[in-house]
Amino acid sequence: MSSKDNIALALGATPKVNEGVNGLQRRPNTHELVLRNLCERDLDAILYIEAGAYSHPWTRTNFLDSLNSQYPMQGLFVPCAQTGEDSLVGYFVAMKGVDEVHLLNLTVAPDYQRRGYAKHLLNLLREWAVHNELTWIWLEVRQSNTAAIALYTSYGFLKSGVRKNYYPLGIKGSQEREDALLMSYHITTCN
Ligand SMILES: CC(C)(COP(=O)(O)OP(=O)(O)OC[C@H]1O[C@@H](n2cnc3c(N)ncnc32)[C@H](O)[C@@H]1OP(=O)(O)O)[C@@H](O)C(=O)NCCC(=O)NCCS
């Protein structure tokens, strides 16, 4: 990890997403965080978290496609005293549009949930969007995902529509589908 990518978010330090983005609204209850772009060597850790966090996790190919498309992909890491290596606690994958950023994946490892990490990641995504002169964040969320809907609603996202039968449901190969809520966040008015 290069020092350019690896940004220590010790309490009191200035956090950044990529170059020139800073200004968090709220810090998680953690001593130190490291934020950096995700890369291929993170995929095993990401897939481990995906398997624990979702009924229908993204595949390695989904993440590789996002990396190859150069989508914004940021991970939050905590230093591990035992191994000396940083441990991934959460991440987001997004896609830049004309006037909006589409949040494709936001995940916090099960052992680290309810500590403010997702809100922290949303703050970082918002700062990235402001830096890129984008005014909206859009996302889809399973209508049964009460935790994520509570997160987005508490953050200021509004329900903007429903995508019928958007997500697979049940075991692999099943024809069952679940609706998605389409949610949006207007950056300039939701501060
Ligand atoms: C949804 C998810 C990202 C939330 O991450 P998190 O780090 O636990 O969320 P935060 O700690 O930042 O929570 C911020 C606020 O969101 C709401 N919230 C988060 N998780 C919640 C839950 N399980 N139940 C109710 N409200 C919840 C609360 O208002 C919370 O504030 P509070 O803790 O002060 O009450 C996490 O549960 C997760 O990774 N789930 C699996 C993957 C997923 O569903 N991702 C979203 C796909 S659209």
The ligand as an SDF file (V2000), in Angstrom:
LIG
                    3D

 48 50  0  0  0  0  0  0  0  0999 V2000
  -26.7620   -1.8470    6.1600 C   0  0  0  0  0  0  0  0  0  0  0  0
  -25.3360   -1.7710    6.7230 C   0  0  0  0  0  0  0  0  0  0  0  0
  -24.3950   -1.2910    5.6070 C   0  0  0  0  0  0  0  0  0  0  0  0
  -25.3040   -0.7880    7.8900 C   0  0  0  0  0  0  0  0  0  0  0  0
  -23.9510   -0.6860    8.3270 O   0  0  0  0  0  0  0  0  0  0  0  0
  -23.5790   -0.2180    9.8060 P   0  0  0  0  0  0  0  0  0  0  0  0
  -22.1370    0.1410    9.8210 O   0  0  0  0  0  0  0  0  0  0  0  0
  -24.0400   -1.2160   10.7800 O   0  0  0  0  0  0  0  0  0  0  0  0
  -24.4760    1.0890    9.9540 O   0  0  0  0  0  0  0  0  0  0  0  0
  -24.1930    2.3220   10.9370 P   0  0  0  0  0  0  0  0  0  0  0  0
  -23.6020    1.7880   12.1990 O   0  0  0  0  0  0  0  0  0  0  0  0
  -23.4410    3.3680   10.2080 O   0  0  0  0  0  0  0  0  0  0  0  0
  -25.6960    2.7870   11.2250 O   0  0  0  0  0  0  0  0  0  0  0  0
  -26.1150    4.1350   11.0230 C   0  0  0  0  0  0  0  0  0  0  0  0
  -27.6080    4.1900   11.2950 C   0  0  0  0  0  0  0  0  0  0  0  0
  -28.3280    3.3590   10.3580 O   0  0  0  0  0  0  0  0  0  0  0  0
  -29.4280    2.7260   11.0260 C   0  0  0  0  0  0  0  0  0  0  0  0
  -29.1790    1.2800   11.0990 N   0  0  0  0  0  0  0  0  0  0  0  0
  -28.0590    0.6190   10.7110 C   0  0  0  0  0  0  0  0  0  0  0  0
  -28.2120   -0.7080   10.9020 N   0  0  0  0  0  0  0  0  0  0  0  0
  -29.4470   -0.8870   11.4320 C   0  0  0  0  0  0  0  0  0  0  0  0
  -30.1800   -2.0230   11.8540 C   0  0  0  0  0  0  0  0  0  0  0  0
  -29.6710   -3.2730   11.7850 N   0  0  0  0  0  0  0  0  0  0  0  0
  -31.4380   -1.8570   12.3370 N   0  0  0  0  0  0  0  0  0  0  0  0
  -31.9680   -0.6260   12.4270 C   0  0  0  0  0  0  0  0  0  0  0  0
  -31.3240    0.5240   12.0610 N   0  0  0  0  0  0  0  0  0  0  0  0
  -30.0730    0.3710   11.5620 C   0  0  0  0  0  0  0  0  0  0  0  0
  -29.4730    3.3090   12.4220 C   0  0  0  0  0  0  0  0  0  0  0  0
  -30.2460    4.4960   12.3610 O   0  0  0  0  0  0  0  0  0  0  0  0
  -28.0050    3.6440   12.6500 C   0  0  0  0  0  0  0  0  0  0  0  0
  -27.7920    4.6260   13.6310 O   0  0  0  0  0  0  0  0  0  0  0  0
  -27.6810    4.1640   15.1920 P   0  0  0  0  0  0  0  0  0  0  0  0
  -26.7160    3.0180   15.2430 O   0  0  0  0  0  0  0  0  0  0  0  0
  -27.1720    5.4020   15.8580 O   0  0  0  0  0  0  0  0  0  0  0  0
  -29.0550    3.7640   15.5960 O   0  0  0  0  0  0  0  0  0  0  0  0
  -24.8910   -3.1630    7.2660 C   0  0  0  0  0  0  0  0  0  0  0  0
  -25.9210   -3.6690    8.1020 O   0  0  0  0  0  0  0  0  0  0  0  0
  -24.5650   -4.1470    6.1910 C   0  0  0  0  0  0  0  0  0  0  0  0
  -23.4480   -4.1770    5.6750 O   0  0  0  0  0  0  0  0  0  0  0  0
  -25.5490   -5.0140    5.8600 N   0  0  0  0  0  0  0  0  0  0  0  0
  -25.3490   -6.0610    4.8690 C   0  0  0  0  0  0  0  0  0  0  0  0
  -25.0860   -5.4740    3.4930 C   0  0  0  0  0  0  0  0  0  0  0  0
  -26.2100   -4.5630    3.0390 C   0  0  0  0  0  0  0  0  0  0  0  0
  -27.3860   -4.8540    3.2040 O   0  0  0  0  0  0  0  0  0  0  0  0
  -25.8050   -3.4330    2.4150 N   0  0  0  0  0  0  0  0  0  0  0  0
  -26.7370   -2.4820    1.8740 C   0  0  0  0  0  0  0  0  0  0  0  0
  -27.1170   -2.9040    0.5070 C   0  0  0  0  0  0  0  0  0  0  0  0
  -28.2320   -1.7300   -0.2400 S   0  0  0  0  0  0  0  0  0  0  0  0
  1  2  1  0
  2  3  1  0
  2  4  1  0
  2 36  1  0
  4  5  1  0
  5  6  1  0
  6  7  2  0
  6  8  1  0
  6  9  1  0
  9 10  1  0
 10 11  2  0
 10 12  1  0
 10 13  1  0
 13 14  1  0
 14 15  1  0
 15 16  1  0
 15 30  1  0
 16 17  1  0
 17 18  1  0
 17 28  1  0
 18 19  1  0
 18 27  1  0
 19 20  2  0
 20 21  1  0
 21 22  1  0
 21 27  2  0
 22 23  1  0
 22 24  2  0
 24 25  1  0
 25 26  2  0
 26 27  1  0
 28 29  1  0
 28 30  1  0
 30 31  1  0
 31 32  1  0
 32 33  2  0
 32 34  1  0
 32 35  1  0
 36 37  1  0
 36 38  1  0
 38 39  2  0
 38 40  1  0
 40 41  1  0
 41 42  1  0
 42 43  1  0
 43 44  2  0
 43 45  1  0
 45 46  1  0
 46 47  1  0
 47 48  1  0
M  END
$$$$
